[in-house]
Amino acid sequence: MKLGNHLRRYRFEHGELSQQALANKIGVTRLTIHSIENQKFVPSTLLALKIAKFFNSSVEEIFFLIEE
């Protein structure tokens, strides 16, 4: 299984927020956001919760499992 996400969509639905702007807001690098969006990096539980809280959403609305 892989972890999928709607992070890019959420960024654009919230004022076309750049990767850098989101990274600054949650305290990570732009590369971290880029890597999450491209399924190259699985965020920690803490980071997934921070992202969900920033978007006033649940973790399950942003992240989901992909069966391979």
Distance bins in CASP14 RR format, pairs under 12 A and 6 or more apart:
PFRMAT RR
TARGET T0000
AUTHOR 0000-0000-0000
RMODE 2
METHOD distances of the structure
MODEL  1
1 39 0 0 0 0 0 1 0 0 0 0 0
1 42 0 0 0 0 0 1 0 0 0 0 0
1 63 0 0 0 0 0 1 0 0 0 0 0
1 64 0 0 0 0 0 1 0 0 0 0 0
1 65 1 0 1 0 0 0 0 0 0 0 0
1 66 1 0 0 1 0 0 0 0 0 0 0
1 67 1 0 1 0 0 0 0 0 0 0 0
1 68 1 0 0 1 0 0 0 0 0 0 0
2 38 0 0 0 0 0 1 0 0 0 0 0
2 39 1 0 0 1 0 0 0 0 0 0 0
2 40 0 0 0 0 0 1 0 0 0 0 0
2 41 0 0 0 0 0 1 0 0 0 0 0
2 42 0 0 0 0 1 0 0 0 0 0 0
2 63 0 0 0 0 0 1 0 0 0 0 0
2 64 0 0 0 0 1 0 0 0 0 0 0
2 65 1 0 0 1 0 0 0 0 0 0 0
2 66 1 0 1 0 0 0 0 0 0 0 0
2 67 0 0 0 0 1 0 0 0 0 0 0
2 68 1 0 0 1 0 0 0 0 0 0 0
3 35 0 0 0 0 0 1 0 0 0 0 0
3 36 0 0 0 0 1 0 0 0 0 0 0
3 37 0 0 0 0 0 1 0 0 0 0 0
3 38 0 0 0 0 0 1 0 0 0 0 0
3 39 1 0 0 1 0 0 0 0 0 0 0
3 40 0 0 0 0 0 1 0 0 0 0 0
3 41 0 0 0 0 1 0 0 0 0 0 0
3 42 1 0 1 0 0 0 0 0 0 0 0
3 43 0 0 0 0 1 0 0 0 0 0 0
3 44 0 0 0 0 0 1 0 0 0 0 0
3 45 0 0 0 0 0 1 0 0 0 0 0
3 47 0 0 0 0 0 1 0 0 0 0 0
3 48 0 0 0 0 1 0 0 0 0 0 0
3 59 0 0 0 0 0 1 0 0 0 0 0
3 60 0 0 0 0 0 1 0 0 0 0 0
3 62 0 0 0 0 0 1 0 0 0 0 0
3 63 1 0 1 0 0 0 0 0 0 0 0
3 64 1 0 0 1 0 0 0 0 0 0 0
3 65 1 0 0 1 0 0 0 0 0 0 0
3 66 1 0 0 1 0 0 0 0 0 0 0
3 67 0 0 0 0 0 1 0 0 0 0 0
3 68 0 0 0 0 0 1 0 0 0 0 0
4 36 0 0 0 0 1 0 0 0 0 0 0
4 37 0 0 0 0 1 0 0 0 0 0 0
4 38 0 0 0 0 0 1 0 0 0 0 0
4 39 1 0 1 0 0 0 0 0 0 0 0
4 40 0 0 0 0 0 1 0 0 0 0 0
4 41 0 0 0 0 0 1 0 0 0 0 0
4 42 0 0 0 0 1 0 0 0 0 0 0
4 43 0 0 0 0 0 1 0 0 0 0 0
4 48 0 0 0 0 0 1 0 0 0 0 0
4 59 0 0 0 0 0 1 0 0 0 0 0
4 60 0 0 0 0 0 1 0 0 0 0 0
4 62 0 0 0 0 1 0 0 0 0 0 0
4 63 1 0 0 1 0 0 0 0 0 0 0
4 64 1 0 1 0 0 0 0 0 0 0 0
4 65 1 0 0 1 0 0 0 0 0 0 0
4 66 1 0 1 0 0 0 0 0 0 0 0
4 67 0 0 0 0 0 1 0 0 0 0 0
4 68 0 0 0 0 0 1 0 0 0 0 0
5 11 0 0 0 0 0 1 0 0 0 0 0
5 33 0 0 0 0 0 1 0 0 0 0 0
5 35 0 0 0 0 0 1 0 0 0 0 0
5 36 1 0 0 1 0 0 0 0 0 0 0
5 37 1 0 0 1 0 0 0 0 0 0 0
5 38 0 0 0 0 1 0 0 0 0 0 0
5 39 1 0 0 1 0 0 0 0 0 0 0
5 40 0 0 0 0 0 1 0 0 0 0 0
5 41 0 0 0 0 0 1 0 0 0 0 0
5 42 0 0 0 0 1 0 0 0 0 0 0
5 43 0 0 0 0 1 0 0 0 0 0 0
5 47 0 0 0 0 0 1 0 0 0 0 0
5 48 0 0 0 0 1 0 0 0 0 0 0
5 51 0 0 0 0 1 0 0 0 0 0 0
5 52 0 0 0 0 0 1 0 0 0 0 0
5 55 0 0 0 0 0 1 0 0 0 0 0
5 57 0 0 0 0 0 1 0 0 0 0 0
5 59 0 0 0 0 1 0 0 0 0 0 0
5 60 0 0 0 0 0 1 0 0 0 0 0
5 61 0 0 0 0 0 1 0 0 0 0 0
5 62 1 0 1 0 0 0 0 0 0 0 0
5 63 1 0 1 0 0 0 0 0 0 0 0
5 64 1 0 0 1 0 0 0 0 0 0 0
5 65 0 0 0 0 0 1 0 0 0 0 0
5 66 0 0 0 0 1 0 0 0 0 0 0
6 12 0 0 0 0 0 1 0 0 0 0 0
6 13 0 0 0 0 1 0 0 0 0 0 0
6 14 0 0 0 0 0 1 0 0 0 0 0
6 36 0 0 0 0 0 1 0 0 0 0 0
6 37 0 0 0 0 1 0 0 0 0 0 0
6 39 0 0 0 0 0 1 0 0 0 0 0
6 51 0 0 0 0 0 1 0 0 0 0 0
6 52 0 0 0 0 0 1 0 0 0 0 0
6 55 0 0 0 0 1 0 0 0 0 0 0
6 57 0 0 0 0 1 0 0 0 0 0 0
6 58 0 0 0 0 0 1 0 0 0 0 0
6 59 0 0 0 0 0 1 0 0 0 0 0
6 60 0 0 0 0 0 1 0 0 0 0 0
6 61 1 0 0 1 0 0 0 0 0 0 0
6 62 1 0 1 0 0 0 0 0 0 0 0
6 63 1 0 0 1 0 0 0 0 0 0 0
6 64 1 0 0 1 0 0 0 0 0 0 0
7 13 0 0 0 0 0 1 0 0 0 0 0
7 14 0 0 0 0 0 1 0 0 0 0 0
7 17 0 0 0 0 0 1 0 0 0 0 0
7 19 0 0 0 0 1 0 0 0 0 0 0
7 22 0 0 0 0 1 0 0 0 0 0 0
7 23 0 0 0 0 0 1 0 0 0 0 0
7 26 0 0 0 0 0 1 0 0 0 0 0
7 28 0 0 0 0 0 1 0 0 0 0 0
7 32 0 0 0 0 0 1 0 0 0 0 0
7 33 1 0 0 1 0 0 0 0 0 0 0
7 34 0 0 0 0 1 0 0 0 0 0 0
7 35 0 0 0 0 0 1 0 0 0 0 0
7 36 1 0 1 0 0 0 0 0 0 0 0
7 37 1 0 1 0 0 0 0 0 0 0 0
7 38 0 0 0 0 1 0 0 0 0 0 0
7 39 0 0 0 0 0 1 0 0 0 0 0
7 41 0 0 0 0 0 1 0 0 0 0 0
7 43 0 0 0 0 1 0 0 0 0 0 0
7 47 0 0 0 0 0 1 0 0 0 0 0
7 48 0 0 0 0 1 0 0 0 0 0 0
7 51 1 0 0 1 0 0 0 0 0 0 0
7 52 0 0 0 0 0 1 0 0 0 0 0
7 54 0 0 0 0 0 1 0 0 0 0 0
7 55 0 0 0 0 1 0 0 0 0 0 0
7 57 0 0 0 0 0 1 0 0 0 0 0
7 59 0 0 0 0 0 1 0 0 0 0 0
7 61 0 0 0 0 0 1 0 0 0 0 0
7 62 1 0 0 1 0 0 0 0 0 0 0
7 63 0 0 0 0 1 0 0 0 0 0 0
7 64 0 0 0 0 0 1 0 0 0 0 0
8 14 0 0 0 0 0 1 0 0 0 0 0
8 16 0 0 0 0 0 1 0 0 0 0 0
8 17 0 0 0 0 0 1 0 0 0 0 0
8 18 0 0 0 0 0 1 0 0 0 0 0
8 19 0 0 0 0 1 0 0 0 0 0 0
8 22 0 0 0 0 0 1 0 0 0 0 0
8 33 0 0 0 0 1 0 0 0 0 0 0
8 34 0 0 0 0 1 0 0 0 0 0 0
8 36 0 0 0 0 1 0 0 0 0 0 0
8 37 1 0 1 0 0 0 0 0 0 0 0
8 38 0 0 0 0 1 0 0 0 0 0 0
8 39 0 0 0 0 0 1 0 0 0 0 0
8 62 0 0 0 0 0 1 0 0 0 0 0
9 15 0 0 0 0 0 1 0 0 0 0 0
9 16 0 0 0 0 0 1 0 0 0 0 0
9 17 0 0 0 0 0 1 0 0 0 0 0
9 37 0 0 0 0 1 0 0 0 0 0 0
9 55 0 0 0 0 0 1 0 0 0 0 0
9 57 0 0 0 0 0 1 0 0 0 0 0
9 61 0 0 0 0 0 1 0 0 0 0 0
9 62 0 0 0 0 1 0 0 0 0 0 0
10 16 0 0 0 0 0 1 0 0 0 0 0
10 17 0 0 0 0 1 0 0 0 0 0 0
10 19 0 0 0 0 0 1 0 0 0 0 0
10 22 0 0 0 0 1 0 0 0 0 0 0
10 33 0 0 0 0 0 1 0 0 0 0 0
10 36 0 0 0 0 0 1 0 0 0 0 0
10 37 0 0 0 0 0 1 0 0 0 0 0
10 51 0 0 0 0 1 0 0 0 0 0 0
10 52 0 0 0 0 1 0 0 0 0 0 0
10 54 0 0 0 0 1 0 0 0 0 0 0
10 55 1 0 1 0 0 0 0 0 0 0 0
10 56 0 0 0 0 0 1 0 0 0 0 0
10 57 1 0 0 1 0 0 0 0 0 0 0
10 58 0 0 0 0 0 1 0 0 0 0 0
10 59 0 0 0 0 0 1 0 0 0 0 0
10 61 0 0 0 0 1 0 0 0 0 0 0
10 62 1 0 0 1 0 0 0 0 0 0 0
10 63 0 0 0 0 0 1 0 0 0 0 0
11 17 1 0 1 0 0 0 0 0 0 0 0
11 18 1 0 0 1 0 0 0 0 0 0 0
11 19 1 0 0 1 0 0 0 0 0 0 0
11 20 0 0 0 0 0 1 0 0 0 0 0
11 21 0 0 0 0 1 0 0 0 0 0 0
11 22 1 0 1 0 0 0 0 0 0 0 0
11 23 0 0 0 0 0 1 0 0 0 0 0
11 25 0 0 0 0 0 1 0 0 0 0 0
11 26 0 0 0 0 0 1 0 0 0 0 0
11 30 0 0 0 0 0 1 0 0 0 0 0
11 33 0 0 0 0 1 0 0 0 0 0 0
11 34 0 0 0 0 0 1 0 0 0 0 0
11 36 0 0 0 0 0 1 0 0 0 0 0
11 37 0 0 0 0 1 0 0 0 0 0 0
11 51 0 0 0 0 0 1 0 0 0 0 0
11 54 0 0 0 0 0 1 0 0 0 0 0
11 55 0 0 0 0 1 0 0 0 0 0 0
11 62 0 0 0 0 0 1 0 0 0 0 0
12 18 0 0 0 0 0 1 0 0 0 0 0
12 19 0 0 0 0 0 1 0 0 0 0 0
12 21 0 0 0 0 0 1 0 0 0 0 0
12 22 0 0 0 0 0 1 0 0 0 0 0
12 37 0 0 0 0 0 1 0 0 0 0 0
12 55 0 0 0 0 0 1 0 0 0 0 0
13 55 0 0 0 0 1 0 0 0 0 0 0
13 56 0 0 0 0 0 1 0 0 0 0 0
13 57 0 0 0 0 0 1 0 0 0 0 0
13 61 0 0 0 0 0 1 0 0 0 0 0
13 62 0 0 0 0 0 1 0 0 0 0 0
14 21 0 0 0 0 1 0 0 0 0 0 0
14 22 0 0 0 0 1 0 0 0 0 0 0
14 25 0 0 0 0 0 1 0 0 0 0 0
14 51 0 0 0 0 0 1 0 0 0 0 0
14 54 0 0 0 0 1 0 0 0 0 0 0
14 55 1 0 0 1 0 0 0 0 0 0 0
14 56 0 0 0 0 1 0 0 0 0 0 0
14 57 0 0 0 0 1 0 0 0 0 0 0
14 62 0 0 0 0 0 1 0 0 0 0 0
15 21 0 0 0 0 1 0 0 0 0 0 0
15 22 0 0 0 0 0 1 0 0 0 0 0
15 55 0 0 0 0 0 1 0 0 0 0 0
16 22 0 0 0 0 0 1 0 0 0 0 0
17 23 0 0 0 0 1 0 0 0 0 0 0
17 24 0 0 0 0 0 1 0 0 0 0 0
17 25 0 0 0 0 1 0 0 0 0 0 0
17 26 0 0 0 0 0 1 0 0 0 0 0
17 30 0 0 0 0 0 1 0 0 0 0 0
17 33 0 0 0 0 1 0 0 0 0 0 0
17 51 0 0 0 0 0 1 0 0 0 0 0
17 54 0 0 0 0 1 0 0 0 0 0 0
17 55 0 0 0 0 1 0 0 0 0 0 0
18 24 0 0 0 0 1 0 0 0 0 0 0
18 25 0 0 0 0 0 1 0 0 0 0 0
18 30 0 0 0 0 1 0 0 0 0 0 0
18 33 0 0 0 0 1 0 0 0 0 0 0
18 34 0 0 0 0 0 1 0 0 0 0 0
18 37 0 0 0 0 0 1 0 0 0 0 0
19 25 0 0 0 0 0 1 0 0 0 0 0
19 26 0 0 0 0 0 1 0 0 0 0 0
19 28 0 0 0 0 1 0 0 0 0 0 0
19 29 0 0 0 0 1 0 0 0 0 0 0
19 30 1 0 1 0 0 0 0 0 0 0 0
19 31 0 0 0 0 1 0 0 0 0 0 0
19 32 0 0 0 0 1 0 0 0 0 0 0
19 33 1 0 1 0 0 0 0 0 0 0 0
19 34 1 0 1 0 0 0 0 0 0 0 0
19 35 0 0 0 0 0 1 0 0 0 0 0
19 36 0 0 0 0 1 0 0 0 0 0 0
19 37 1 0 0 1 0 0 0 0 0 0 0
19 38 0 0 0 0 0 1 0 0 0 0 0
20 26 0 0 0 0 0 1 0 0 0 0 0
20 27 0 0 0 0 0 1 0 0 0 0 0
20 28 0 0 0 0 0 1 0 0 0 0 0
20 29 0 0 0 0 1 0 0 0 0 0 0
20 30 1 0 1 0 0 0 0 0 0 0 0
20 31 0 0 0 0 1 0 0 0 0 0 0
20 32 0 0 0 0 0 1 0 0 0 0 0
20 33 1 0 0 1 0 0 0 0 0 0 0
20 34 0 0 0 0 1 0 0 0 0 0 0
21 27 0 0 0 0 0 1 0 0 0 0 0
21 28 0 0 0 0 0 1 0 0 0 0 0
21 30 0 0 0 0 1 0 0 0 0 0 0
21 33 0 0 0 0 1 0 0 0 0 0 0
21 54 0 0 0 0 0 1 0 0 0 0 0
22 28 0 0 0 0 1 0 0 0 0 0 0
22 29 0 0 0 0 0 1 0 0 0 0 0
22 30 0 0 0 0 1 0 0 0 0 0 0
22 32 0 0 0 0 1 0 0 0 0 0 0
22 33 1 0 1 0 0 0 0 0 0 0 0
22 34 0 0 0 0 0 1 0 0 0 0 0
22 36 0 0 0 0 1 0 0 0 0 0 0
22 37 0 0 0 0 1 0 0 0 0 0 0
22 47 0 0 0 0 0 1 0 0 0 0 0
22 50 0 0 0 0 0 1 0 0 0 0 0
22 51 1 0 0 1 0 0 0 0 0 0 0
22 54 1 0 0 1 0 0 0 0 0 0 0
22 55 0 0 0 0 1 0 0 0 0 0 0
22 62 0 0 0 0 0 1 0 0 0 0 0
23 29 1 0 1 0 0 0 0 0 0 0 0
23 30 1 0 1 0 0 0 0 0 0 0 0
23 31 0 0 0 0 1 0 0 0 0 0 0
23 32 1 0 0 1 0 0 0 0 0 0 0
23 33 1 0 1 0 0 0 0 0 0 0 0
23 34 0 0 0 0 1 0 0 0 0 0 0
23 35 0 0 0 0 0 1 0 0 0 0 0
23 36 0 0 0 0 0 1 0 0 0 0 0
23 37 0 0 0 0 0 1 0 0 0 0 0
23 47 0 0 0 0 0 1 0 0 0 0 0
23 50 0 0 0 0 0 1 0 0 0 0 0
23 51 0 0 0 0 0 1 0 0 0 0 0
23 54 0 0 0 0 0 1 0 0 0 0 0
24 30 0 0 0 0 1 0 0 0 0 0 0
24 32 0 0 0 0 0 1 0 0 0 0 0
24 33 0 0 0 0 1 0 0 0 0 0 0
24 54 0 0 0 0 0 1 0 0 0 0 0
25 33 0 0 0 0 0 1 0 0 0 0 0
25 50 0 0 0 0 1 0 0 0 0 0 0
25 51 0 0 0 0 1 0 0 0 0 0 0
25 53 0 0 0 0 0 1 0 0 0 0 0
25 54 1 0 1 0 0 0 0 0 0 0 0
25 55 0 0 0 0 0 1 0 0 0 0 0
26 32 0 0 0 0 1 0 0 0 0 0 0
26 33 0 0 0 0 1 0 0 0 0 0 0
26 36 0 0 0 0 0 1 0 0 0 0 0
26 43 0 0 0 0 1 0 0 0 0 0 0
26 44 0 0 0 0 0 1 0 0 0 0 0
26 46 0 0 0 0 0 1 0 0 0 0 0
26 47 1 0 0 1 0 0 0 0 0 0 0
26 48 0 0 0 0 0 1 0 0 0 0 0
26 49 0 0 0 0 0 1 0 0 0 0 0
26 50 1 0 1 0 0 0 0 0 0 0 0
26 51 1 0 0 1 0 0 0 0 0 0 0
26 52 0 0 0 0 0 1 0 0 0 0 0
26 53 0 0 0 0 1 0 0 0 0 0 0
26 54 1 0 1 0 0 0 0 0 0 0 0
26 55 0 0 0 0 0 1 0 0 0 0 0
27 33 0 0 0 0 0 1 0 0 0 0 0
27 46 0 0 0 0 0 1 0 0 0 0 0
27 47 0 0 0 0 1 0 0 0 0 0 0
27 50 1 0 0 1 0 0 0 0 0 0 0
27 51 0 0 0 0 0 1 0 0 0 0 0
27 54 0 0 0 0 0 1 0 0 0 0 0
28 34 0 0 0 0 0 1 0 0 0 0 0
28 35 0 0 0 0 1 0 0 0 0 0 0
28 36 0 0 0 0 1 0 0 0 0 0 0
28 41 0 0 0 0 0 1 0 0 0 0 0
28 43 0 0 0 0 1 0 0 0 0 0 0
28 44 0 0 0 0 0 1 0 0 0 0 0
28 46 0 0 0 0 0 1 0 0 0 0 0
28 47 1 0 0 1 0 0 0 0 0 0 0
28 48 0 0 0 0 0 1 0 0 0 0 0
28 50 0 0 0 0 1 0 0 0 0 0 0
28 51 0 0 0 0 1 0 0 0 0 0 0
28 54 0 0 0 0 0 1 0 0 0 0 0
29 35 0 0 0 0 1 0 0 0 0 0 0
29 36 0 0 0 0 0 1 0 0 0 0 0
29 41 0 0 0 0 0 1 0 0 0 0 0
29 47 0 0 0 0 0 1 0 0 0 0 0
30 36 0 0 0 0 0 1 0 0 0 0 0
30 37 0 0 0 0 0 1 0 0 0 0 0
31 37 0 0 0 0 0 1 0 0 0 0 0
31 38 0 0 0 0 0 1 0 0 0 0 0
31 40 0 0 0 0 1 0 0 0 0 0 0
31 41 0 0 0 0 1 0 0 0 0 0 0
32 38 0 0 0 0 0 1 0 0 0 0 0
32 40 0 0 0 0 0 1 0 0 0 0 0
32 41 1 0 0 1 0 0 0 0 0 0 0
32 42 0 0 0 0 0 1 0 0 0 0 0
32 43 1 0 0 1 0 0 0 0 0 0 0
32 44 0 0 0 0 0 1 0 0 0 0 0
32 47 1 0 0 1 0 0 0 0 0 0 0
32 48 0 0 0 0 0 1 0 0 0 0 0
32 50 0 0 0 0 0 1 0 0 0 0 0
32 51 0 0 0 0 0 1 0 0 0 0 0
33 40 0 0 0 0 0 1 0 0 0 0 0
33 41 0 0 0 0 1 0 0 0 0 0 0
33 43 0 0 0 0 1 0 0 0 0 0 0
33 47 0 0 0 0 0 1 0 0 0 0 0
33 50 0 0 0 0 0 1 0 0 0 0 0
33 51 0 0 0 0 1 0 0 0 0 0 0
33 54 0 0 0 0 0 1 0 0 0 0 0
34 40 0 0 0 0 1 0 0 0 0 0 0
34 41 0 0 0 0 1 0 0 0 0 0 0
35 41 1 1 0 0 0 0 0 0 0 0 0
35 42 0 0 0 0 1 0 0 0 0 0 0
35 43 0 0 0 0 1 0 0 0 0 0 0
35 47 0 0 0 0 0 1 0 0 0 0 0
36 42 1 0 0 1 0 0 0 0 0 0 0
36 43 1 0 1 0 0 0 0 0 0 0 0
36 44 0 0 0 0 0 1 0 0 0 0 0
36 47 0 0 0 0 1 0 0 0 0 0 0
36 48 0 0 0 0 1 0 0 0 0 0 0
36 50 0 0 0 0 0 1 0 0 0 0 0
36 51 0 0 0 0 1 0 0 0 0 0 0
36 62 0 0 0 0 1 0 0 0 0 0 0
36 63 0 0 0 0 1 0 0 0 0 0 0
37 43 0 0 0 0 0 1 0 0 0 0 0
37 51 0 0 0 0 0 1 0 0 0 0 0
37 62 0 0 0 0 0 1 0 0 0 0 0
37 63 0 0 0 0 0 1 0 0 0 0 0
39 63 0 0 0 0 0 1 0 0 0 0 0
39 64 0 0 0 0 0 1 0 0 0 0 0
39 65 0 0 0 0 0 1 0 0 0 0 0
39 66 0 0 0 0 1 0 0 0 0 0 0
39 68 0 0 0 0 0 1 0 0 0 0 0
41 47 0 0 0 0 1 0 0 0 0 0 0
41 48 0 0 0 0 0 1 0 0 0 0 0
42 48 0 0 0 0 1 0 0 0 0 0 0
42 63 0 0 0 0 1 0 0 0 0 0 0
42 65 0 0 0 0 0 1 0 0 0 0 0
42 66 0 0 0 0 0 1 0 0 0 0 0
43 49 0 0 0 0 1 0 0 0 0 0 0
43 50 0 0 0 0 1 0 0 0 0 0 0
43 51 1 0 0 1 0 0 0 0 0 0 0
43 52 0 0 0 0 0 1 0 0 0 0 0
43 59 0 0 0 0 1 0 0 0 0 0 0
43 62 0 0 0 0 1 0 0 0 0 0 0
43 63 1 0 0 1 0 0 0 0 0 0 0
44 50 0 0 0 0 1 0 0 0 0 0 0
44 51 0 0 0 0 0 1 0 0 0 0 0
44 59 0 0 0 0 0 1 0 0 0 0 0
44 63 0 0 0 0 0 1 0 0 0 0 0
45 51 0 0 0 0 0 1 0 0 0 0 0
45 52 0 0 0 0 0 1 0 0 0 0 0
45 59 0 0 0 0 1 0 0 0 0 0 0
45 63 0 0 0 0 0 1 0 0 0 0 0
46 52 0 0 0 0 0 1 0 0 0 0 0
46 53 0 0 0 0 0 1 0 0 0 0 0
46 59 0 0 0 0 0 1 0 0 0 0 0
47 53 0 0 0 0 0 1 0 0 0 0 0
47 54 0 0 0 0 0 1 0 0 0 0 0
47 59 0 0 0 0 0 1 0 0 0 0 0
47 62 0 0 0 0 0 1 0 0 0 0 0
47 63 0 0 0 0 0 1 0 0 0 0 0
48 54 0 0 0 0 0 1 0 0 0 0 0
48 55 0 0 0 0 0 1 0 0 0 0 0
48 57 0 0 0 0 0 1 0 0 0 0 0
48 58 0 0 0 0 0 1 0 0 0 0 0
48 59 1 0 1 0 0 0 0 0 0 0 0
48 60 0 0 0 0 1 0 0 0 0 0 0
48 61 0 0 0 0 0 1 0 0 0 0 0
48 62 1 0 0 1 0 0 0 0 0 0 0
48 63 1 0 1 0 0 0 0 0 0 0 0
48 64 0 0 0 0 0 1 0 0 0 0 0
49 55 0 0 0 0 0 1 0 0 0 0 0
49 57 0 0 0 0 0 1 0 0 0 0 0
49 58 0 0 0 0 1 0 0 0 0 0 0
49 59 1 0 0 1 0 0 0 0 0 0 0
49 60 0 0 0 0 0 1 0 0 0 0 0
49 62 0 0 0 0 0 1 0 0 0 0 0
49 63 0 0 0 0 0 1 0 0 0 0 0
50 57 0 0 0 0 0 1 0 0 0 0 0
50 59 0 0 0 0 0 1 0 0 0 0 0
50 62 0 0 0 0 0 1 0 0 0 0 0
51 57 0 0 0 0 1 0 0 0 0 0 0
51 58 0 0 0 0 0 1 0 0 0 0 0
51 59 1 0 0 1 0 0 0 0 0 0 0
51 61 0 0 0 0 0 1 0 0 0 0 0
51 62 1 0 0 1 0 0 0 0 0 0 0
51 63 0 0 0 0 1 0 0 0 0 0 0
52 58 1 0 1 0 0 0 0 0 0 0 0
52 59 1 0 1 0 0 0 0 0 0 0 0
52 60 0 0 0 0 1 0 0 0 0 0 0
52 61 1 0 0 1 0 0 0 0 0 0 0
52 62 1 0 1 0 0 0 0 0 0 0 0
52 63 0 0 0 0 1 0 0 0 0 0 0
53 59 0 0 0 0 1 0 0 0 0 0 0
53 61 0 0 0 0 0 1 0 0 0 0 0
53 62 0 0 0 0 0 1 0 0 0 0 0
54 62 0 0 0 0 1 0 0 0 0 0 0
55 61 0 0 0 0 1 0 0 0 0 0 0
55 62 1 0 0 1 0 0 0 0 0 0 0
55 63 0 0 0 0 0 1 0 0 0 0 0
56 62 0 0 0 0 0 1 0 0 0 0 0
57 63 0 0 0 0 0 1 0 0 0 0 0
58 64 0 0 0 0 0 1 0 0 0 0 0
59 65 0 0 0 0 0 1 0 0 0 0 0
END
